[in-house]
Amino acid sequence: MKKPWTGRFTEKTSRLVEYFTESISFDQRLWRYDIEGSIAHAKMLGRQGIIPRKDSETIINGLKTIAKEIEAGRFTFSEELEDIHMNIEAALIKKIGPAGKKLHTARSRNDQVALDLRLYLRDESREIISLIKALQRIILNIAEKNIDIIMPGYTHLQRAQPVLISHHLLAYIEMLRRDRNRFKDSLKRINILPLGSCALAGTTLPIDRAFVAKVLGFEGIAENSIDAVSDRDFAIEFLADSSILVMHLSRLAEELILWSTEEFHFIELPDAFTTGSSIMPQKKNPDVAELIRGKTGRVYGNMLSILTMMKGLPLSYNRDMQEDKTPVFDTVDTVKSCLTALAHMLPAIRFMKERMHEAAGKAYSTATDIAEYLVRKGAPFREAHEITGKIVLYCIRNKKELKELSINEFKKFSPSIAKDIYPHITAEDSVKAKTSRGGTAPSEVRKQIKRLKQLTR
Ligand code: ARG
């Protein structure tokens, strides 16, 4: 197959070079966007009189037929033709003849590939945004259904203070809200038209970039042709957004893994989302959650791989940049599959209410409530902290829970402690009283649920 750039060459490209430089094996994924971009470009060329209108129409019809062929799996991609851009252009020329040779007027693969990647990431970002939203709704549903379950909240993975499981889950919805906003914000920078920059310098031909931008639904136009073909920060930003997102997902996954252990036994994972062991018959392993945690490493790797590839590249386009595709594609696939897996697994998780509740009331988890009780009685917080610390030490030494102390025992530590301390000691009391904004009280968590429901509508 004849390459479109052979004019100044006298030797045939080595097979090895073809094999080494091709990107069609992976960039064929961009075909839809390549064709969409070419149709808009051809429309503009005809409208501006740069090519005859008739040719423009023939090109557009040819491209539409090619799209149908690819869709139906009837298109053969060729390695000799390097990439998706040349594969489609060559097919067009073969199909419609001389008019096809006019499509690449006032265009380079440099602005074309930037265009394709932007169109692709625009679509995928929108899809990821809606998957995040769907996951938020699912978590919100679980939080609402289980509003009465109290669990131990942790710091340093040591029991800290009782909280509602709903409150804990809402924390993830907040993270996902920021993740969603990050993707939305990045879309503003993805959604910019690079086409019309040509190789790097622009063109002598009277193109209309604003028209192309409008046809393709871009919010803006890249204002510097050199920047437009050199820039991949929009893709890096997408990878950064993805990295932060999967970091959040990996934390949720880790908690599911931890909570499903015999040691915690706060939850039971659905059979359908766990796997067995080839040797130990009793095992039920949280592989889906583990893989979500594990795939996070890949996404970070992808981001770092493009950042490193771009580092120190001279302006403008360099072939190095072809290496941006696999990490971007892999990230899109990984992020979507993790979001989907979680969305299916989470609703089927069973919470061990009794077990969580019991754990929440232990380990002096309401000591801070006692200190705050003393503050209300007039003690400076540092003193209240010291007194409560001594009470806890006494309990540890005498193997007692806080609620088992008599009023006389309490009074030994502070005369201002009275009988009204008792409604501040159990896990339920503790949770109910955390009514500060954003706190774990059921009344407050209900408000948070209401707010988040509106935000995820
Ligand atoms: N396949 C190339 C890429 O992905 C397309 C651009 C090639 N441009 C060039 N002048 N060699 O980056």
Residues whose N, C-alpha, C, O or C-beta is under 5 A from the ligand:
A	BS01	LIG	S23 D83 R109 N110 V113 M321 Q322
